[in-house]
Amino acid sequence: MTTSCSTRASPARTVQGRVAEQDEEIGRRIEAALRAQHLPVEWNGSSQQRISVGPLTWQRRLPA
């Protein structure tokens, strides 16, 4: 009796990997857009972590 071991990823794992890559690309775009507005951003680049924005100092505009 012989057993074979496949090194190919299962279809579900491959799809999850692609989704994670797409999520991370979207995260990089969001991070870049926030930084372009000079907002403080913390994110490790993982699709498993939320993007943190802040701390922010709210400044209400004076009436014109």
CHARMM-style PDB file with segment names, atoms N, HN, CA, C and O in Angstrom:
ATOM      1  N   MET     1       0.848  -1.181   0.000  1.00  0.00      PROA
ATOM      2  CA  MET     1       0.000   0.000   0.000  1.00  0.00      PROA
ATOM      3  C   MET     1       0.893   1.244   0.000  1.00  0.00      PROA
ATOM      4  O   MET     1       1.812   1.353   0.812  1.00  0.00      PROA
ATOM      5  N   THR     2       0.625   2.162  -0.894  1.00  0.00      PROA
ATOM      6  HN  THR     2      -0.121   2.074  -1.554  1.00  0.00      PROA
ATOM      7  CA  THR     2       1.384   3.397  -0.969  1.00  0.00      PROA
ATOM      8  C   THR     2       0.485   4.566  -0.642  1.00  0.00      PROA
ATOM      9  O   THR     2      -0.707   4.565  -0.951  1.00  0.00      PROA
ATOM     10  N   THR     3       1.064   5.537  -0.027  1.00  0.00      PROA
ATOM     11  HN  THR     3       2.032   5.537   0.223  1.00  0.00      PROA
ATOM     12  CA  THR     3       0.332   6.766   0.252  1.00  0.00      PROA
ATOM     13  C   THR     3       1.027   7.901  -0.460  1.00  0.00      PROA
ATOM     14  O   THR     3       2.253   7.936  -0.559  1.00  0.00      PROA
ATOM     15  N   SER     4       0.252   8.801  -0.941  1.00  0.00      PROA
ATOM     16  HN  SER     4      -0.744   8.772  -0.861  1.00  0.00      PROA
ATOM     17  CA  SER     4       0.834   9.960  -1.613  1.00  0.00      PROA
ATOM     18  C   SER     4       0.510  11.206  -0.822  1.00  0.00      PROA
ATOM     19  O   SER     4      -0.536  11.310  -0.181  1.00  0.00      PROA
ATOM     20  N   CYS     5       1.401  12.115  -0.881  1.00  0.00      PROA
ATOM     21  HN  CYS     5       2.251  12.030  -1.402  1.00  0.00      PROA
ATOM     22  CA  CYS     5       1.228  13.372  -0.159  1.00  0.00      PROA
ATOM     23  C   CYS     5       1.248  14.495  -1.188  1.00  0.00      PROA
ATOM     24  O   CYS     5       2.234  14.677  -1.901  1.00  0.00      PROA
ATOM     25  N   SER     6       0.197  15.213  -1.256  1.00  0.00      PROA
ATOM     26  HN  SER     6      -0.604  15.065  -0.676  1.00  0.00      PROA
ATOM     27  CA  SER     6       0.108  16.313  -2.209  1.00  0.00      PROA
ATOM     28  C   SER     6       0.570  17.602  -1.551  1.00  0.00      PROA
ATOM     29  O   SER     6       0.210  17.885  -0.409  1.00  0.00      PROA
ATOM     30  N   THR     7       1.359  18.376  -2.264  1.00  0.00      PROA
ATOM     31  HN  THR     7       1.651  18.146  -3.192  1.00  0.00      PROA
ATOM     32  CA  THR     7       1.816  19.653  -1.724  1.00  0.00      PROA
ATOM     33  C   THR     7       0.965  20.808  -2.227  1.00  0.00      PROA
ATOM     34  O   THR     7       1.183  21.958  -1.846  1.00  0.00      PROA
ATOM     35  N   ARG     8       0.009  20.506  -3.071  1.00  0.00      PROA
ATOM     36  HN  ARG     8      -0.169  19.572  -3.380  1.00  0.00      PROA
ATOM     37  CA  ARG     8      -0.866  21.567  -3.578  1.00  0.00      PROA
ATOM     38  C   ARG     8      -1.829  22.019  -2.491  1.00  0.00      PROA
ATOM     39  O   ARG     8      -2.275  21.220  -1.667  1.00  0.00      PROA
ATOM     40  N   ALA     9      -2.141  23.301  -2.500  1.00  0.00      PROA
ATOM     41  HN  ALA     9      -1.779  23.949  -3.170  1.00  0.00      PROA
ATOM     42  CA  ALA     9      -3.088  23.848  -1.523  1.00  0.00      PROA
ATOM     43  C   ALA     9      -4.501  23.443  -1.916  1.00  0.00      PROA
ATOM     44  O   ALA     9      -4.812  23.303  -3.099  1.00  0.00      PROA
ATOM     45  N   SER    10      -5.336  23.258  -0.931  1.00  0.00      PROA
ATOM     46  HN  SER    10      -5.083  23.371   0.030  1.00  0.00      PROA
ATOM     47  CA  SER    10      -6.730  22.928  -1.210  1.00  0.00      PROA
ATOM     48  C   SER    10      -7.400  24.144  -1.847  1.00  0.00      PROA
ATOM     49  O   SER    10      -6.980  25.277  -1.614  1.00  0.00      PROA
ATOM     50  N   PRO    11      -8.448  23.910  -2.656  1.00  0.00      PROA
ATOM     51  CA  PRO    11      -9.136  25.047  -3.295  1.00  0.00      PROA
ATOM     52  C   PRO    11      -9.638  26.077  -2.294  1.00  0.00      PROA
ATOM     53  O   PRO    11      -9.568  27.278  -2.556  1.00  0.00      PROA
ATOM     54  N   ALA    12     -10.146  25.623  -1.145  1.00  0.00      PROA
ATOM     55  HN  ALA    12     -10.203  24.648  -0.932  1.00  0.00      PROA
ATOM     56  CA  ALA    12     -10.658  26.564  -0.140  1.00  0.00      PROA
ATOM     57  C   ALA    12      -9.529  27.433   0.394  1.00  0.00      PROA
ATOM     58  O   ALA    12      -9.697  28.641   0.558  1.00  0.00      PROA
ATOM     59  N   ARG    13      -8.373  26.821   0.665  1.00  0.00      PROA
ATOM     60  HN  ARG    13      -8.236  25.839   0.532  1.00  0.00      PROA
ATOM     61  CA  ARG    13      -7.238  27.579   1.195  1.00  0.00      PROA
ATOM     62  C   ARG    13      -6.738  28.578   0.148  1.00  0.00      PROA
ATOM     63  O   ARG    13      -6.357  29.696   0.494  1.00  0.00      PROA
ATOM     64  N   THR    14      -6.738  28.184  -1.123  1.00  0.00      PROA
ATOM     65  HN  THR    14      -7.048  27.276  -1.404  1.00  0.00      PROA
ATOM     66  CA  THR    14      -6.295  29.080  -2.193  1.00  0.00      PROA
ATOM     67  C   THR    14      -7.225  30.285  -2.303  1.00  0.00      PROA
ATOM     68  O   THR    14      -6.758  31.414  -2.450  1.00  0.00      PROA
ATOM     69  N   VAL    15      -8.518  30.060  -2.235  1.00  0.00      PROA
ATOM     70  HN  VAL    15      -8.897  29.142  -2.117  1.00  0.00      PROA
ATOM     71  CA  VAL    15      -9.491  31.153  -2.308  1.00  0.00      PROA
ATOM     72  C   VAL    15      -9.320  32.074  -1.116  1.00  0.00      PROA
ATOM     73  O   VAL    15      -9.334  33.294  -1.277  1.00  0.00      PROA
ATOM     74  N   GLN    16      -9.158  31.515   0.086  1.00  0.00      PROA
ATOM     75  HN  GLN    16      -9.147  30.523   0.216  1.00  0.00      PROA
ATOM     76  CA  GLN    16      -8.966  32.334   1.280  1.00  0.00      PROA
ATOM     77  C   GLN    16      -7.698  33.168   1.155  1.00  0.00      PROA
ATOM     78  O   GLN    16      -7.675  34.326   1.572  1.00  0.00      PROA
ATOM     79  N   GLY    17      -6.655  32.600   0.591  1.00  0.00      PROA
ATOM     80  HN  GLY    17      -6.674  31.659   0.252  1.00  0.00      PROA
ATOM     81  CA  GLY    17      -5.412  33.341   0.392  1.00  0.00      PROA
ATOM     82  C   GLY    17      -5.601  34.508  -0.555  1.00  0.00      PROA
ATOM     83  O   GLY    17      -5.076  35.598  -0.326  1.00  0.00      PROA
ATOM     84  N   ARG    18      -6.363  34.274  -1.633  1.00  0.00      PROA
ATOM     85  HN  ARG    18      -6.789  33.389  -1.819  1.00  0.00      PROA
ATOM     86  CA  ARG    18      -6.621  35.358  -2.587  1.00  0.00      PROA
ATOM     87  C   ARG    18      -7.462  36.452  -1.959  1.00  0.00      PROA
ATOM     88  O   ARG    18      -7.222  37.637  -2.190  1.00  0.00      PROA
ATOM     89  N   VAL    19      -8.445  36.058  -1.167  1.00  0.00      PROA
ATOM     90  HN  VAL    19      -8.640  35.095  -0.980  1.00  0.00      PROA
ATOM     91  CA  VAL    19      -9.299  37.050  -0.500  1.00  0.00      PROA
ATOM     92  C   VAL    19      -8.461  37.872   0.474  1.00  0.00      PROA
ATOM     93  O   VAL    19      -8.613  39.092   0.539  1.00  0.00      PROA
ATOM     94  N   ALA    20      -7.583  37.223   1.229  1.00  0.00      PROA
ATOM     95  HN  ALA    20      -7.460  36.232   1.176  1.00  0.00      PROA
ATOM     96  CA  ALA    20      -6.719  37.945   2.168  1.00  0.00      PROA
ATOM     97  C   ALA    20      -5.821  38.922   1.421  1.00  0.00      PROA
ATOM     98  O   ALA    20      -5.620  40.048   1.877  1.00  0.00      PROA
ATOM     99  N   GLU    21      -5.278  38.504   0.274  1.00  0.00      PROA
ATOM    100  HN  GLU    21      -5.442  37.589  -0.096  1.00  0.00      PROA
ATOM    101  CA  GLU    21      -4.429  39.403  -0.519  1.00  0.00      PROA
ATOM    102  C   GLU    21      -5.228  40.603  -1.016  1.00  0.00      PROA
ATOM    103  O   GLU    21      -4.732  41.730  -1.001  1.00  0.00      PROA
ATOM    104  N   GLN    22      -6.462  40.365  -1.456  1.00  0.00      PROA
ATOM    105  HN  GLN    22      -6.865  39.450  -1.468  1.00  0.00      PROA
ATOM    106  CA  GLN    22      -7.309  41.469  -1.921  1.00  0.00      PROA
ATOM    107  C   GLN    22      -7.653  42.397  -0.767  1.00  0.00      PROA
ATOM    108  O   GLN    22      -7.641  43.618  -0.926  1.00  0.00      PROA
ATOM    109  N   ASP    23      -7.959  41.830   0.389  1.00  0.00      PROA
ATOM    110  HN  ASP    23      -7.969  40.839   0.518  1.00  0.00      PROA
ATOM    111  CA  ASP    23      -8.261  42.644   1.572  1.00  0.00      PROA
ATOM    112  C   ASP    23      -7.066  43.508   1.950  1.00  0.00      PROA
ATOM    113  O   ASP    23      -7.224  44.678   2.296  1.00  0.00      PROA
ATOM    114  N   GLU    24      -5.876  42.933   1.885  1.00  0.00      PROA
ATOM    115  HN  GLU    24      -5.747  41.982   1.604  1.00  0.00      PROA
ATOM    116  CA  GLU    24      -4.669  43.680   2.237  1.00  0.00      PROA
ATOM    117  C   GLU    24      -4.395  44.798   1.241  1.00  0.00      PROA
ATOM    118  O   GLU    24      -3.923  45.868   1.627  1.00  0.00      PROA
ATOM    119  N   GLU    25      -4.681  44.568  -0.027  1.00  0.00      PROA
ATOM    120  HN  GLU    25      -5.064  43.699  -0.341  1.00  0.00      PROA
ATOM    121  CA  GLU    25      -4.505  45.624  -1.037  1.00  0.00      PROA
ATOM    122  C   GLU    25      -5.469  46.773  -0.764  1.00  0.00      PROA
ATOM    123  O   GLU    25      -5.088  47.940  -0.853  1.00  0.00      PROA
ATOM    124  N   ILE    26      -6.700  46.449  -0.437  1.00  0.00      PROA
ATOM    125  HN  ILE    26      -7.010  45.501  -0.364  1.00  0.00      PROA
ATOM    126  CA  ILE    26      -7.687  47.488  -0.096  1.00  0.00      PROA
ATOM    127  C   ILE    26      -7.226  48.238   1.151  1.00  0.00      PROA
ATOM    128  O   ILE    26      -7.331  49.463   1.217  1.00  0.00      PROA
ATOM    129  N   GLY    27      -6.720  47.508   2.132  1.00  0.00      PROA
ATOM    130  HN  GLY    27      -6.635  46.513   2.079  1.00  0.00      PROA
ATOM    131  CA  GLY    27      -6.200  48.133   3.349  1.00  0.00      PROA
ATOM    132  C   GLY    27      -5.067  49.093   3.060  1.00  0.00      PROA
ATOM    133  O   GLY    27      -5.004  50.175   3.644  1.00  0.00      PROA
ATOM    134  N   ARG    28      -4.155  48.704   2.150  1.00  0.00      PROA
ATOM    135  HN  ARG    28      -4.206  47.825   1.676  1.00  0.00      PROA
ATOM    136  CA  ARG    28      -3.039  49.598   1.786  1.00  0.00      PROA
ATOM    137  C   ARG    28      -3.554  50.873   1.125  1.00  0.00      PROA
ATOM    138  O   ARG    28      -3.019  51.958   1.355  1.00  0.00      PROA
ATOM    139  N   ARG    29      -4.588  50.738   0.309  1.00  0.00      PROA
ATOM    140  HN  ARG    29      -5.023  49.856   0.123  1.00  0.00      PROA
ATOM    141  CA  ARG    29      -5.168  51.936  -0.345  1.00  0.00      PROA
ATOM    142  C   ARG    29      -5.824  52.853   0.684  1.00  0.00      PROA
ATOM    143  O   ARG    29      -5.681  54.075   0.622  1.00  0.00      PROA
ATOM    144  N   ILE    30      -6.536  52.259   1.619  1.00  0.00      PROA
ATOM    145  HN  ILE    30      -6.652  51.267   1.669  1.00  0.00      PROA
ATOM    146  CA  ILE    30      -7.176  53.063   2.669  1.00  0.00      PROA
ATOM    147  C   ILE    30      -6.121  53.742   3.526  1.00  0.00      PROA
ATOM    148  O   ILE    30      -6.231  54.929   3.833  1.00  0.00      PROA
ATOM    149  N   GLU    31      -5.104  52.992   3.910  1.00  0.00      PROA
ATOM    150  HN  GLU    31      -5.015  52.028   3.661  1.00  0.00      PROA
ATOM    151  CA  GLU    31      -4.022  53.558   4.714  1.00  0.00      PROA
ATOM    152  C   GLU    31      -3.356  54.723   3.987  1.00  0.00      PROA
ATOM    153  O   GLU    31      -3.082  55.757   4.597  1.00  0.00      PROA
ATOM    154  N   ALA    32      -3.096  54.567   2.703  1.00  0.00      PROA
ATOM    155  HN  ALA    32      -3.319  53.727   2.208  1.00  0.00      PROA
ATOM    156  CA  ALA    32      -2.461  55.635   1.923  1.00  0.00      PROA
ATOM    157  C   ALA    32      -3.362  56.869   1.850  1.00  0.00      PROA
ATOM    158  O   ALA    32      -2.882  57.997   1.959  1.00  0.00      PROA
ATOM    159  N   ALA    33      -4.668  56.655   1.665  1.00  0.00      PROA
ATOM    160  HN  ALA    33      -5.058  55.738   1.577  1.00  0.00      PROA
ATOM    161  CA  ALA    33      -5.600  57.781   1.585  1.00  0.00      PROA
ATOM    162  C   ALA    33      -5.665  58.535   2.916  1.00  0.00      PROA
ATOM    163  O   ALA    33      -5.715  59.765   2.933  1.00  0.00      PROA
ATOM    164  N   LEU    34      -5.663  57.804   4.016  1.00  0.00      PROA
ATOM    165  HN  LEU    34      -5.622  56.805   4.002  1.00  0.00      PROA
ATOM    166  CA  LEU    34      -5.694  58.453   5.332  1.00  0.00      PROA
ATOM    167  C   LEU    34      -4.409  59.222   5.598  1.00  0.00      PROA
ATOM    168  O   LEU    34      -4.442  60.348   6.094  1.00  0.00      PROA
ATOM    169  N   ARG    35      -3.280  58.613   5.268  1.00  0.00      PROA
ATOM    170  HN  ARG    35      -3.252  57.698   4.865  1.00  0.00      PROA
ATOM    171  CA  ARG    35      -1.996  59.297   5.461  1.00  0.00      PROA
ATOM    172  C   ARG    35      -1.881  60.527   4.562  1.00  0.00      PROA
ATOM    173  O   ARG    35      -1.269  61.521   4.952  1.00  0.00      PROA
ATOM    174  N   ALA    36      -2.460  60.468   3.370  1.00  0.00      PROA
ATOM    175  HN  ALA    36      -2.957  59.661   3.053  1.00  0.00      PROA
ATOM    176  CA  ALA    36      -2.436  61.617   2.460  1.00  0.00      PROA
ATOM    177  C   ALA    36      -3.173  62.810   3.060  1.00  0.00      PROA
ATOM    178  O   ALA    36      -2.902  63.957   2.708  1.00  0.00      PROA
ATOM    179  N   GLN    37      -4.107  62.531   3.967  1.00  0.00      PROA
ATOM    180  HN  GLN    37      -4.327  61.599   4.253  1.00  0.00      PROA
ATOM    181  CA  GLN    37      -4.839  63.594   4.669  1.00  0.00      PROA
ATOM    182  C   GLN    37      -4.193  63.920   6.014  1.00  0.00      PROA
ATOM    183  O   GLN    37      -4.780  64.614   6.844  1.00  0.00      PROA
ATOM    184  N   HSD    38      -2.978  63.411   6.218  1.00  0.00      PROA
ATOM    185  HN  HSD    38      -2.501  62.847   5.544  1.00  0.00      PROA
ATOM    186  CA  HSD    38      -2.185  63.671   7.427  1.00  0.00      PROA
ATOM    187  C   HSD    38      -2.858  63.152   8.694  1.00  0.00      PROA
ATOM    188  O   HSD    38      -2.740  63.756   9.760  1.00  0.00      PROA
ATOM    189  N   LEU    39      -3.567  62.023   8.572  1.00  0.00      PROA
ATOM    190  HN  LEU    39      -3.663  61.532   7.706  1.00  0.00      PROA
ATOM    191  CA  LEU    39      -4.184  61.404   9.737  1.00  0.00      PROA
ATOM    192  C   LEU    39      -3.249  60.341  10.306  1.00  0.00      PROA
ATOM    193  O   LEU    39      -2.579  59.642   9.546  1.00  0.00      PROA
ATOM    194  N   PRO    40      -3.194  60.209  11.631  1.00  0.00      PROA
ATOM    195  CA  PRO    40      -2.347  59.183  12.238  1.00  0.00      PROA
ATOM    196  C   PRO    40      -2.983  57.802  12.060  1.00  0.00      PROA
ATOM    197  O   PRO    40      -4.121  57.577  12.470  1.00  0.00      PROA
ATOM    198  N   VAL    41      -2.238  56.882  11.445  1.00  0.00      PROA
ATOM    199  HN  VAL    41      -1.313  57.065  11.112  1.00  0.00      PROA
ATOM    200  CA  VAL    41      -2.756  55.552  11.129  1.00  0.00      PROA
ATOM    201  C   VAL    41      -1.834  54.493  11.724  1.00  0.00      PROA
ATOM    202  O   VAL    41      -0.610  54.592  11.635  1.00  0.00      PROA
ATOM    203  N   GLU    42      -2.446  53.478  12.332  1.00  0.00      PROA
ATOM    204  HN  GLU    42      -3.441  53.398  12.404  1.00  0.00      PROA
ATOM    205  CA  GLU    42      -1.696  52.319  12.809  1.00  0.00      PROA
ATOM    206  C   GLU    42      -2.311  51.084  12.179  1.00  0.00      PROA
ATOM    207  O   GLU    42      -3.506  50.829  12.329  1.00  0.00      PROA
ATOM    208  N   TRP    43      -1.480  50.309  11.463  1.00  0.00      PROA
ATOM    209  HN  TRP    43      -0.510  50.516  11.341  1.00  0.00      PROA
ATOM    210  CA  TRP    43      -1.933  49.076  10.824  1.00  0.00      PROA
ATOM    211  C   TRP    43      -0.710  48.250  10.495  1.00  0.00      PROA
ATOM    212  O   TRP    43       0.279  48.784   9.992  1.00  0.00      PROA
ATOM    213  N   ASN    44      -0.755  46.968  10.766  1.00  0.00      PROA
ATOM    214  HN  ASN    44      -1.558  46.534  11.174  1.00  0.00      PROA
ATOM    215  CA  ASN    44       0.404  46.117  10.507  1.00  0.00      PROA
ATOM    216  C   ASN    44       0.394  45.482   9.122  1.00  0.00      PROA
ATOM    217  O   ASN    44       1.282  44.689   8.808  1.00  0.00      PROA
ATOM    218  N   GLY    45      -0.591  45.812   8.287  1.00  0.00      PROA
ATOM    219  HN  GLY    45      -1.312  46.456   8.542  1.00  0.00      PROA
ATOM    220  CA  GLY    45      -0.646  45.293   6.930  1.00  0.00      PROA
ATOM    221  C   GLY    45      -1.387  43.982   6.792  1.00  0.00      PROA
ATOM    222  O   GLY    45      -1.481  43.441   5.691  1.00  0.00      PROA
ATOM    223  N   SER    46      -1.917  43.458   7.890  1.00  0.00      PROA
ATOM    224  HN  SER    46      -1.841  43.898   8.785  1.00  0.00      PROA
ATOM    225  CA  SER    46      -2.618  42.184   7.864  1.00  0.00      PROA
ATOM    226  C   SER    46      -4.113  42.390   7.676  1.00  0.00      PROA
ATOM    227  O   SER    46      -4.694  43.334   8.212  1.00  0.00      PROA
ATOM    228  N   SER    47      -4.726  41.500   6.912  1.00  0.00      PROA
ATOM    229  HN  SER    47      -4.254  40.734   6.476  1.00  0.00      PROA
ATOM    230  CA  SER    47      -6.178  41.569   6.745  1.00  0.00      PROA
ATOM    231  C   SER    47      -6.897  41.137   8.018  1.00  0.00      PROA
ATOM    232  O   SER    47      -8.116  41.278   8.125  1.00  0.00      PROA
ATOM    233  N   GLN    48      -6.148  40.612   8.980  1.00  0.00      PROA
ATOM    234  HN  GLN    48      -5.158  40.497   8.893  1.00  0.00      PROA
ATOM    235  CA  GLN    48      -6.729  40.173  10.247  1.00  0.00      PROA
ATOM    236  C   GLN    48      -6.758  41.283  11.302  1.00  0.00      PROA
ATOM    237  O   GLN    48      -7.320  41.091  12.380  1.00  0.00      PROA
ATOM    238  N   GLN    49      -6.164  42.434  11.008  1.00  0.00      PROA
ATOM    239  HN  GLN    49      -5.707  42.591  10.132  1.00  0.00      PROA
ATOM    240  CA  GLN    49      -6.127  43.531  11.975  1.00  0.00      PROA
ATOM    241  C   GLN    49      -6.898  44.726  11.441  1.00  0.00      PROA
ATOM    242  O   GLN    49      -6.867  45.015  10.245  1.00  0.00      PROA
ATOM    243  N   ARG    50      -7.581  45.406  12.327  1.00  0.00      PROA
ATOM    244  HN  ARG    50      -7.606  45.171  13.298  1.00  0.00      PROA
ATOM    245  CA  ARG    50      -8.293  46.631  11.953  1.00  0.00      PROA
ATOM    246  C   ARG    50      -7.312  47.762  11.747  1.00  0.00      PROA
ATOM    247  O   ARG    50      -6.213  47.762  12.303  1.00  0.00      PROA
ATOM    248  N   ILE    51      -7.719  48.726  10.942  1.00  0.00      PROA
ATOM    249  HN  ILE    51      -8.611  48.726  10.491  1.00  0.00      PROA
ATOM    250  CA  ILE    51      -6.925  49.938  10.735  1.00  0.00      PROA
ATOM    251  C   ILE    51      -7.354  50.921  11.815  1.00  0.00      PROA
ATOM    252  O   ILE    51      -8.534  51.250  11.936  1.00  0.00      PROA
ATOM    253  N   SER    52      -6.386  51.387  12.595  1.00  0.00      PROA
ATOM    254  HN  SER    52      -5.428  51.120  12.497  1.00  0.00      PROA
ATOM    255  CA  SER    52      -6.667  52.319  13.673  1.00  0.00      PROA
ATOM    256  C   SER    52      -6.302  53.730  13.219  1.00  0.00      PROA
ATOM    257  O   SER    52      -5.205  53.971  12.716  1.00  0.00      PROA
ATOM    258  N   VAL    53      -7.241  54.654  13.406  1.00  0.00      PROA
ATOM    259  HN  VAL    53      -8.132  54.458  13.815  1.00  0.00      PROA
ATOM    260  CA  VAL    53      -7.020  56.054  13.046  1.00  0.00      PROA
ATOM    261  C   VAL    53      -7.148  56.876  14.323  1.00  0.00      PROA
ATOM    262  O   VAL    53      -8.172  56.829  15.005  1.00  0.00      PROA
ATOM    263  N   GLY    54      -6.100  57.627  14.638  1.00  0.00      PROA
ATOM    264  HN  GLY    54      -5.268  57.666  14.084  1.00  0.00      PROA
ATOM    265  CA  GLY    54      -6.180  58.475  15.814  1.00  0.00      PROA
ATOM    266  C   GLY    54      -4.903  58.412  16.601  1.00  0.00      PROA
ATOM    267  O   GLY    54      -3.979  57.695  16.216  1.00  0.00      PROA
ATOM    268  N   PRO    55      -4.823  59.123  17.668  1.00  0.00      PROA
ATOM    269  CA  PRO    55      -5.890  59.934  18.258  1.00  0.00      PROA
ATOM    270  C   PRO    55      -6.121  61.215  17.450  1.00  0.00      PROA
ATOM    271  O   PRO    55      -5.212  61.750  16.815  1.00  0.00      PROA
ATOM    272  N   LEU    56      -7.340  61.674  17.498  1.00  0.00      PROA
ATOM    273  HN  LEU    56      -8.079  61.239  18.014  1.00  0.00      PROA
ATOM    274  CA  LEU    56      -7.719  62.892  16.787  1.00  0.00      PROA
ATOM    275  C   LEU    56      -8.107  63.973  17.792  1.00  0.00      PROA
ATOM    276  O   LEU    56      -8.672  63.680  18.846  1.00  0.00      PROA
ATOM    277  N   THR    57      -7.808  65.187  17.466  1.00  0.00      PROA
ATOM    278  HN  THR    57      -7.349  65.425  16.610  1.00  0.00      PROA
ATOM    279  CA  THR    57      -8.234  66.330  18.266  1.00  0.00      PROA
ATOM    280  C   THR    57      -9.344  67.027  17.488  1.00  0.00      PROA
ATOM    281  O   THR    57      -9.116  67.615  16.431  1.00  0.00      PROA
ATOM    282  N   TRP    58     -10.551  66.944  18.044  1.00  0.00      PROA
ATOM    283  HN  TRP    58     -10.735  66.466  18.903  1.00  0.00      PROA
ATOM    284  CA  TRP    58     -11.691  67.545  17.366  1.00  0.00      PROA
ATOM    285  C   TRP    58     -11.667  69.049  17.594  1.00  0.00      PROA
ATOM    286  O   TRP    58     -11.606  69.505  18.736  1.00  0.00      PROA
ATOM    287  N   GLN    59     -11.713  69.820  16.515  1.00  0.00      PROA
ATOM    288  HN  GLN    59     -11.763  69.449  15.588  1.00  0.00      PROA
ATOM    289  CA  GLN    59     -11.723  71.264  16.625  1.00  0.00      PROA
ATOM    290  C   GLN    59     -12.935  71.780  15.870  1.00  0.00      PROA
ATOM    291  O   GLN    59     -13.025  71.662  14.648  1.00  0.00      PROA
ATOM    292  N   ARG    60     -13.850  72.347  16.610  1.00  0.00      PROA
ATOM    293  HN  ARG    60     -13.777  72.444  17.602  1.00  0.00      PROA
ATOM    294  CA  ARG    60     -15.072  72.865  16.005  1.00  0.00      PROA
ATOM    295  C   ARG    60     -14.772  74.203  15.342  1.00  0.00      PROA
ATOM    296  O   ARG    60     -14.099  75.061  15.913  1.00  0.00      PROA
ATOM    297  N   ARG    61     -15.282  74.361  14.137  1.00  0.00      PROA
ATOM    298  HN  ARG    61     -15.829  73.665  13.673  1.00  0.00      PROA
ATOM    299  CA  ARG    61     -15.078  75.643  13.420  1.00  0.00      PROA
ATOM    300  C   ARG    61     -15.945  76.725  14.047  1.00  0.00      PROA
ATOM    301  O   ARG    61     -17.063  76.477  14.499  1.00  0.00      PROA
ATOM    302  N   LEU    62     -15.404  77.910  14.059  1.00  0.00      PROA
ATOM    303  HN  LEU    62     -14.496  78.112  13.691  1.00  0.00      PROA
ATOM    304  CA  LEU    62     -16.161  79.050  14.548  1.00  0.00      PROA
ATOM    305  C   LEU    62     -17.163  79.482  13.488  1.00  0.00      PROA
ATOM    306  O   LEU    62     -16.882  79.360  12.295  1.00  0.00      PROA
ATOM    307  N   PRO    63     -18.326  79.985  13.894  1.00  0.00      PROA
ATOM    308  CA  PRO    63     -19.309  80.447  12.907  1.00  0.00      PROA
ATOM    309  C   PRO    63     -18.737  81.606  12.084  1.00  0.00      PROA
ATOM    310  O   PRO    63     -18.016  82.460  12.600  1.00  0.00      PROA
ATOM    311  N   ALA    64     -19.069  81.611  10.820  1.00  0.00      PROA
ATOM    312  HN  ALA    64     -19.654  80.917  10.400  1.00  0.00      PROA
ATOM    313  CA  ALA    64     -18.555  82.655   9.943  1.00  0.00      PROA
ATOM    314  C   ALA    64     -19.359  83.911  10.008  1.00  0.00      PROA
ATOM    315  OT1 ALA    64     -19.044  84.883   9.320  1.00  0.00      PROA
TER     316      ALA     64
END
